[in-house]
């Protein structure tokens, strides 16, 4: 049976999945890249940013599980870009096409949740962004139809992942607790009291200082 999965989602010790004040220059706000330094250091993360080095230990073993078996992704608009409100750059030379260049690392259909739908954006490598105004359940149905027999990945950010968890739509989740305090931003856990009753939880510490948390639906 196809699953709904979360991979490599980093949170701070105080539960924030991203910082405050997101901009084009600061996609994670005041958090910078501190939440994701563990992944950038791995062989998997190095390849994403065009390097050929990277560690091969426990962090890489978790990180590289991101893509196998995935047939579609759902992400919030904030993961696609920092814009809010109606799209004002469509059809212009400045049209925003995501953080990842012309060949994003998804290679599947990606459903971007937004209150301002727009035409699909087809990229290189098999990625097509579909911009939909939908509830978590409605978006998941679209993604499952696109994924066929493969799994659907919930890509974040924190607020939309929180919505999917609140709707009990996640089967398997890999979180990475990073030993920093952000103090502000988007918190993952608000309103999710008792979530641990729905999942078996395994914790794996890493020499890098992060802790990998795997939550599997009971």
C-alpha positions, -999 to 999 in steps of 0.1 A, spaced: 0 0 0 13 34 -9 24 56 20 24 93 28 60 101 39 80 130 53 118 131 49 146 152 62 124 178 79 146 197 104 133 214 135 151 234 163 151 224 199 122 247 204 102 232 176 106 257 148 108 244 112 119 277 97 128 311 109 111 345 106 113 371 79 117 349 48 130 367 17 146 357 -17 180 362 -1 170 343 31 147 314 23 147 302 59 145 337 74 167 345 104 175 308 108 197 309 78 210 274 69 216 263 104 187 239 104 201 221 73 239 222 78 237 185 88 223 176 54 245 199 33 275 182 48 264 147 36 271 131 2 234 134 -6 233 171 3 266 179 -15 252 166 -48 222 189 -45 244 220 -43 268 207 -70 296 193 -48 311 158 -51 323 154 -15 302 148 16 300 125 46 287 89 43 277 82 79 243 80 96 232 115 84 237 105 48 219 72 53 188 90 65 191 118 39 194 96 9 160 79 17 144 111 4 136 101 -31 133 63 -37 97 52 -41 83 87 -43 58 95 -71 47 130 -61 53 157 -35 30 182 -18 46 215 -5 34 248 8 37 280 -11 64 291 13 87 263 3 83 273 -34 91 309 -27 87 338 -3 59 356 -22 25 361 -7 -8 372 -23 -15 371 -61 13 362 -84 25 394 -101 54 382 -122 38 356 -144 50 357 -180 78 382 -172 115 378 -174 115 379 -136 90 351 -131 100 331 -101 105 294 -108 115 281 -74 147 280 -55 162 250 -74 170 262 -109 157 247 -141 162 211 -130 147 208 -95 156 178 -74 121 163 -73 116 147 -107 79 141 -100 47 161 -101 48 186 -72 16 201 -58 21 236 -43 -7 246 -20 -17 282 -25 -49 304 -23 -39 318 -57 -38 290 -83 -19 295 -115 -10 274 -146 14 245 -141 51 251 -144 69 224 -163 106 221 -155 135 199 -166 140 164 -152 104 155 -149 93 180 -123 60 199 -129 47 223 -103 9 223 -100 -5 253 -80 -37 243 -63 -61 258 -37 -70 226 -18 -74 212 17 -48 187 28 -72 158 20 -80 172 -15 -43 178 -22 -34 143 -11 -60 128 -34 -45 147 -64 -10 137 -55 -19 100 -50 -36 100 -84 -4 114 -99 19 91 -80 1 59 -90 15 30 -69 43 51 -55 44 70 -22 36 107 -17 61 129 1 49 159 22 77 185 18 68 212 42 70 239 54 61 237 90 26 251 89 14 228 61 30 198 76 12 206 108 -21 207 89 -14 173 74 -5 158 109 -36 174 124 -57 158 97 -40 124 104 -28 120 68 9 111 75 20 75 77 58 78 82 79 108 92 116 115 95 123 146 116 158 159 124 162 177 157 190 202 154 206 215 186 198 252 181 172 276 195 154 298 170 129 316 193 106 326 165 94 315 131 70 287 123 66 260 149 56 225 140 41 212 171 14 238 180 -20 222 184 -7 186 180 -9 175 216 -10 137 219 5 131 185 28 105 200 -1 82 207 -5 77 170 31 68 162 59 45 172 89 68 177 126 58 173 155 82 180 189 79 165 217 103 176 244 113 152 280 124 158 271 156 139 249 166 170 215 161 154 190 135 164 170 116 138 134 109 149 114 84 129 77 83 135 58 53 121 20 51 122 9 23 146 
